[in-house]
Amino acid sequence: MPDLFTTIDCTGFQYSTHAVKRMLEKDVSTFEVEQTVLYGEIVQYYDDDTPYPSKLLFKFVSERPIHVVTSQNTDTKECIIITCYEPDKALWNIDFKTKK
């Protein structure tokens, strides 16, 4: 699994209905999501996702671990937020980058 910091240049953010629902359920803010997308670490690539490849990103934002799955429109460079959540400590190792 790669351990790379992102340098994604988004022209804007589009939130899926699923992502908004998870944000409300898990009390994840747009600030936390956007910080993770812009400055997080790539945990996993999903190259076969359509219509655009996506990736799982991780970042501590205000000492809180955040995961975001995002893709990017190749024409407009807009970042599409697919889902986001605080990773479950029972499922993830302490680094929040590898599953138990």
Backbone as JSON Lines, residues from 0, in Angstrom:
{"i":0,"aa":"M","n":[0.83,-1.17,0.0],"ca":[0.0,0.0,0.0],"c":[0.88,1.25,0.0]}
{"i":1,"aa":"P","n":[0.58,2.23,-0.83],"ca":[1.42,3.42,-0.88],"c":[1.28,4.26,0.37]}
{"i":2,"aa":"D","n":[2.3,4.99,0.68],"ca":[2.29,5.91,1.81],"c":[2.74,7.26,1.29]}
{"i":3,"aa":"L","n":[1.89,7.89,0.49],"ca":[2.25,9.12,-0.19],"c":[1.33,10.25,0.23]}
{"i":4,"aa":"F","n":[1.91,11.44,0.36],"ca":[1.08,12.6,0.63],"c":[0.47,13.06,-0.68]}
{"i":5,"aa":"T","n":[-0.75,13.55,-0.61],"ca":[-1.43,14.01,-1.81],"c":[-1.06,15.46,-2.09]}
{"i":6,"aa":"T","n":[-1.14,15.81,-3.31],"ca":[-1.05,17.2,-3.72],"c":[-2.13,17.4,-4.78]}
{"i":7,"aa":"I","n":[-3.34,17.07,-4.39],"ca":[-4.46,17.16,-5.32],"c":[-4.87,18.62,-5.47]}
{"i":8,"aa":"D","n":[-4.95,19.05,-6.69],"ca":[-5.35,20.42,-7.0],"c":[-6.8,20.39,-7.47]}
{"i":9,"aa":"C","n":[-7.72,20.66,-6.56],"ca":[-9.15,20.63,-6.87],"c":[-9.63,22.02,-7.29]}
{"i":10,"aa":"T","n":[-10.41,22.07,-8.35],"ca":[-11.04,23.33,-8.72],"c":[-12.28,23.58,-7.88]}
{"i":11,"aa":"G","n":[-12.74,22.56,-7.2],"ca":[-13.91,22.64,-6.34],"c":[-14.21,21.27,-5.79]}
{"i":12,"aa":"F","n":[-15.26,21.18,-4.99],"ca":[-15.64,19.91,-4.38],"c":[-17.1,19.63,-4.68]}
{"i":13,"aa":"Q","n":[-17.38,18.4,-5.07],"ca":[-18.74,17.92,-5.27],"c":[-18.95,16.77,-4.29]}
{"i":14,"aa":"Y","n":[-19.97,16.86,-3.46],"ca":[-20.26,15.84,-2.45],"c":[-21.39,14.94,-2.92]}
{"i":15,"aa":"S","n":[-21.15,13.64,-2.92],"ca":[-22.21,12.7,-3.27],"c":[-23.26,12.7,-2.15]}
{"i":16,"aa":"T","n":[-24.44,12.26,-2.47],"ca":[-25.5,12.15,-1.46],"c":[-25.04,11.22,-0.34]}
{"i":17,"aa":"H","n":[-24.37,10.15,-0.7],"ca":[-23.86,9.2,0.29],"c":[-22.86,9.89,1.23]}
{"i":18,"aa":"A","n":[-21.95,10.69,0.68],"ca":[-20.96,11.39,1.51],"c":[-21.64,12.35,2.49]}
{"i":19,"aa":"V","n":[-22.61,13.09,2.01],"ca":[-23.33,14.03,2.89],"c":[-24.03,13.28,4.02]}
{"i":20,"aa":"K","n":[-24.63,12.17,3.67],"ca":[-25.31,11.34,4.69],"c":[-24.31,10.87,5.74]}
{"i":21,"aa":"R","n":[-23.16,10.38,5.31],"ca":[-22.13,9.93,6.26],"c":[-21.58,11.08,7.1]}
{"i":22,"aa":"M","n":[-21.44,12.24,6.49],"ca":[-20.96,13.41,7.23],"c":[-21.91,13.76,8.36]}
{"i":23,"aa":"L","n":[-23.19,13.72,8.08],"ca":[-24.19,14.02,9.1],"c":[-24.22,12.95,10.18]}
{"i":24,"aa":"E","n":[-24.16,11.68,9.77],"ca":[-24.19,10.56,10.72],"c":[-22.96,10.54,11.63]}
{"i":25,"aa":"K","n":[-21.81,10.85,11.05],"ca":[-20.54,10.71,11.78],"c":[-19.98,12.04,12.27]}
{"i":26,"aa":"D","n":[-20.73,13.12,12.05],"ca":[-20.31,14.46,12.47],"c":[-18.94,14.83,11.9]}
{"i":27,"aa":"V","n":[-18.8,14.63,10.59],"ca":[-17.58,15.0,9.87],"c":[-17.86,16.31,9.13]}
{"i":28,"aa":"S","n":[-17.0,17.28,9.3],"ca":[-17.21,18.6,8.7],"c":[-16.6,18.69,7.3]}
{"i":29,"aa":"T","n":[-17.06,19.66,6.52],"ca":[-16.47,19.91,5.2],"c":[-14.99,20.28,5.35]}
{"i":30,"aa":"F","n":[-14.64,21.0,6.41],"ca":[-13.24,21.34,6.66],"c":[-12.4,20.07,6.8]}
{"i":31,"aa":"E","n":[-12.88,19.11,7.59],"ca":[-12.14,17.86,7.78],"c":[-11.99,17.1,6.47]}
{"i":32,"aa":"V","n":[-13.05,17.05,5.69],"ca":[-13.01,16.35,4.4],"c":[-12.02,17.02,3.46]}
{"i":33,"aa":"E","n":[-12.13,18.33,3.32],"ca":[-11.29,19.03,2.35],"c":[-9.82,19.05,2.76]}
{"i":34,"aa":"Q","n":[-9.53,19.14,4.05],"ca":[-8.15,19.05,4.53],"c":[-7.56,17.68,4.22]}
{"i":35,"aa":"T","n":[-8.37,16.65,4.38],"ca":[-7.92,15.28,4.1],"c":[-7.64,15.11,2.62]}
{"i":36,"aa":"V","n":[-8.5,15.63,1.77],"ca":[-8.31,15.51,0.33],"c":[-7.07,16.29,-0.12]}
{"i":37,"aa":"L","n":[-6.92,17.48,0.37],"ca":[-5.83,18.35,-0.09],"c":[-4.46,17.99,0.5]}
{"i":38,"aa":"Y","n":[-4.45,17.49,1.74],"ca":[-3.16,17.3,2.43],"c":[-2.96,15.92,3.05]}
{"i":39,"aa":"G","n":[-3.86,15.0,2.77],"ca":[-3.79,13.67,3.39],"c":[-2.81,12.74,2.72]}
{"i":40,"aa":"E","n":[-2.8,11.51,3.19],"ca":[-1.96,10.46,2.64],"c":[-2.82,9.47,1.87]}
{"i":41,"aa":"I","n":[-2.29,8.98,0.77],"ca":[-2.99,7.97,-0.01],"c":[-2.81,6.63,0.68]}
{"i":42,"aa":"V","n":[-3.93,6.0,1.01],"ca":[-3.91,4.7,1.66],"c":[-4.14,3.58,0.65]}
{"i":43,"aa":"Q","n":[-5.06,3.82,-0.29],"ca":[-5.41,2.79,-1.27],"c":[-5.87,3.45,-2.56]}
{"i":44,"aa":"Y","n":[-5.49,2.84,-3.68],"ca":[-5.97,3.27,-4.99],"c":[-7.08,2.31,-5.44]}
{"i":45,"aa":"Y","n":[-8.09,2.85,-6.1],"ca":[-9.15,2.06,-6.71],"c":[-9.2,2.42,-8.2]}
{"i":46,"aa":"D","n":[-8.23,1.9,-8.94],"ca":[-8.06,2.28,-10.35],"c":[-9.21,1.85,-11.25]}
{"i":47,"aa":"D","n":[-9.97,0.82,-10.83],"ca":[-11.06,0.32,-11.66],"c":[-12.39,1.02,-11.43]}
{"i":48,"aa":"D","n":[-12.44,1.96,-10.49],"ca":[-13.69,2.7,-10.24],"c":[-14.07,3.53,-11.46]}
{"i":49,"aa":"T","n":[-15.37,3.69,-11.66],"ca":[-15.87,4.49,-12.77],"c":[-16.86,5.53,-12.25]}
{"i":50,"aa":"P","n":[-17.0,6.65,-12.88],"ca":[-16.39,7.01,-14.16],"c":[-14.93,7.46,-14.05]}
{"i":51,"aa":"Y","n":[-14.41,7.66,-12.81],"ca":[-13.02,8.06,-12.61],"c":[-12.39,7.18,-11.54]}
{"i":52,"aa":"P","n":[-11.11,6.88,-11.66],"ca":[-10.42,6.16,-10.59],"c":[-10.55,6.95,-9.28]}
{"i":53,"aa":"S","n":[-10.55,6.23,-8.16],"ca":[-10.65,6.92,-6.87],"c":[-9.55,6.45,-5.95]}
{"i":54,"aa":"K","n":[-9.49,7.07,-4.79],"ca":[-8.48,6.69,-3.8],"c":[-9.01,6.96,-2.4]}
{"i":55,"aa":"L","n":[-8.51,6.17,-1.47],"ca":[-8.8,6.36,-0.05],"c":[-7.68,7.2,0.53]}
{"i":56,"aa":"L","n":[-8.05,8.29,1.18],"ca":[-7.09,9.21,1.78],"c":[-7.26,9.22,3.29]}
{"i":57,"aa":"F","n":[-6.19,9.5,4.0],"ca":[-6.19,9.56,5.46],"c":[-5.45,10.79,5.94]}
{"i":58,"aa":"K","n":[-5.99,11.42,6.99],"ca":[-5.31,12.54,7.64],"c":[-5.88,12.71,9.04]}
{"i":59,"aa":"F","n":[-5.01,13.1,9.97],"ca":[-5.48,13.57,11.26],"c":[-5.83,15.04,11.09]}
{"i":60,"aa":"V","n":[-7.06,15.41,11.41],"ca":[-7.51,16.79,11.35],"c":[-7.95,17.16,12.76]}
{"i":61,"aa":"S","n":[-7.28,18.11,13.35],"ca":[-7.53,18.48,14.75],"c":[-7.5,17.24,15.65]}
{"i":62,"aa":"E","n":[-6.49,16.41,15.45],"ca":[-6.24,15.2,16.24],"c":[-7.27,14.1,16.02]}
{"i":63,"aa":"R","n":[-8.13,14.24,15.04],"ca":[-9.14,13.23,14.72],"c":[-8.77,12.54,13.42]}
{"i":64,"aa":"P","n":[-8.74,11.2,13.39],"ca":[-8.44,10.5,12.13],"c":[-9.64,10.56,11.19]}
{"i":65,"aa":"I","n":[-9.37,10.86,9.93],"ca":[-10.43,10.97,8.93],"c":[-10.03,10.17,7.69]}
{"i":66,"aa":"H","n":[-10.97,9.41,7.14],"ca":[-10.81,8.73,5.86],"c":[-11.77,9.37,4.87]}
{"i":67,"aa":"V","n":[-11.3,9.59,3.65],"ca":[-12.13,10.11,2.58],"c":[-11.84,9.31,1.32]}
{"i":68,"aa":"V","n":[-12.89,8.87,0.65],"ca":[-12.74,8.27,-0.67],"c":[-13.15,9.34,-1.67]}
{"i":69,"aa":"T","n":[-12.24,9.63,-2.59],"ca":[-12.49,10.7,-3.55],"c":[-12.02,10.3,-4.94]}
{"i":70,"aa":"S","n":[-12.61,10.93,-5.94],"ca":[-12.15,10.82,-7.31],"c":[-12.08,12.23,-7.86]}
{"i":71,"aa":"Q","n":[-11.54,12.36,-9.05],"ca":[-11.42,13.7,-9.63],"c":[-11.86,13.67,-11.08]}
{"i":72,"aa":"N","n":[-12.75,14.59,-11.42],"ca":[-13.21,14.74,-12.79],"c":[-11.99,15.15,-13.63]}
{"i":73,"aa":"T","n":[-11.66,14.34,-14.63],"ca":[-10.45,14.6,-15.41],"c":[-10.57,15.84,-16.3]}
{"i":74,"aa":"D","n":[-11.79,16.25,-16.61],"ca":[-11.97,17.44,-17.45],"c":[-11.97,18.73,-16.63]}
{"i":75,"aa":"T","n":[-12.76,18.76,-15.54],"ca":[-12.91,19.99,-14.76],"c":[-11.96,20.07,-13.57]}
{"i":76,"aa":"K","n":[-11.34,18.95,-13.19],"ca":[-10.46,18.85,-12.02],"c":[-11.2,19.02,-10.7]}
{"i":77,"aa":"E","n":[-12.53,18.95,-10.74],"ca":[-13.34,19.01,-9.52],"c":[-13.18,17.69,-8.77]}
{"i":78,"aa":"C","n":[-12.99,17.77,-7.46],"ca":[-12.87,16.58,-6.62],"c":[-14.26,16.12,-6.2]}
{"i":79,"aa":"I","n":[-14.52,14.85,-6.38],"ca":[-15.81,14.26,-6.06],"c":[-15.64,13.45,-4.78]}
{"i":80,"aa":"I","n":[-16.35,13.84,-3.74],"ca":[-16.28,13.15,-2.46],"c":[-17.29,12.02,-2.48]}
{"i":81,"aa":"I","n":[-16.8,10.78,-2.42],"ca":[-17.66,9.61,-2.51],"c":[-18.17,9.2,-1.14]}
{"i":82,"aa":"T","n":[-17.28,9.15,-0.16],"ca":[-17.66,8.86,1.22],"c":[-16.58,9.37,2.16]}
{"i":83,"aa":"C","n":[-16.91,9.46,3.44],"ca":[-15.96,9.9,4.44],"c":[-16.42,9.4,5.8]}
{"i":84,"aa":"Y","n":[-15.45,9.21,6.7],"ca":[-15.78,8.67,8.02],"c":[-14.57,8.74,8.92]}
{"i":85,"aa":"E","n":[-14.8,8.58,10.2],"ca":[-13.72,8.38,11.15],"c":[-13.48,6.88,11.22]}
{"i":86,"aa":"P","n":[-12.27,6.41,10.88],"ca":[-12.03,4.97,10.85],"c":[-12.23,4.33,12.22]}
{"i":87,"aa":"D","n":[-12.82,3.15,12.2],"ca":[-13.12,2.39,13.41],"c":[-11.84,1.75,13.93]}
{"i":88,"aa":"K","n":[-11.48,2.05,15.17],"ca":[-10.26,1.51,15.78],"c":[-10.3,-0.01,15.88]}
{"i":89,"aa":"A","n":[-11.48,-0.6,15.87],"ca":[-11.59,-2.06,15.93],"c":[-11.25,-2.71,14.58]}
{"i":90,"aa":"L","n":[-11.32,-1.94,13.5],"ca":[-11.07,-2.47,12.16],"c":[-9.71,-2.08,11.59]}
{"i":91,"aa":"W","n":[-9.16,-0.97,12.09],"ca":[-7.92,-0.42,11.54],"c":[-6.81,-0.48,12.59]}
{"i":92,"aa":"N","n":[-5.58,-0.69,12.11],"ca":[-4.42,-0.62,13.0],"c":[-4.24,0.81,13.48]}
{"i":93,"aa":"I","n":[-3.37,1.0,14.43],"ca":[-3.18,2.3,15.07],"c":[-2.76,3.4,14.09]}
{"i":94,"aa":"D","n":[-2.16,3.01,12.96],"ca":[-1.76,3.99,11.95],"c":[-2.94,4.45,11.09]}
{"i":95,"aa":"F","n":[-4.08,3.76,11.19],"ca":[-5.3,4.04,10.41],"c":[-5.09,3.93,8.9]}
{"i":96,"aa":"K","n":[-3.99,3.28,8.5],"ca":[-3.69,3.1,7.09],"c":[-3.76,1.63,6.67]}
{"i":97,"aa":"T","n":[-3.74,0.74,7.64],"ca":[-3.8,-0.7,7.35],"c":[-4.89,-1.33,8.21]}
{"i":98,"aa":"K","n":[-5.63,-2.24,7.59],"ca":[-6.7,-2.93,8.33],"c":[-6.11,-4.04,9.17]}
{"i":99,"aa":"K","n":[-6.8,-4.34,10.26],"ca":[-6.39,-5.45,11.14],"c":[-6.64,-6.78,10.48]}
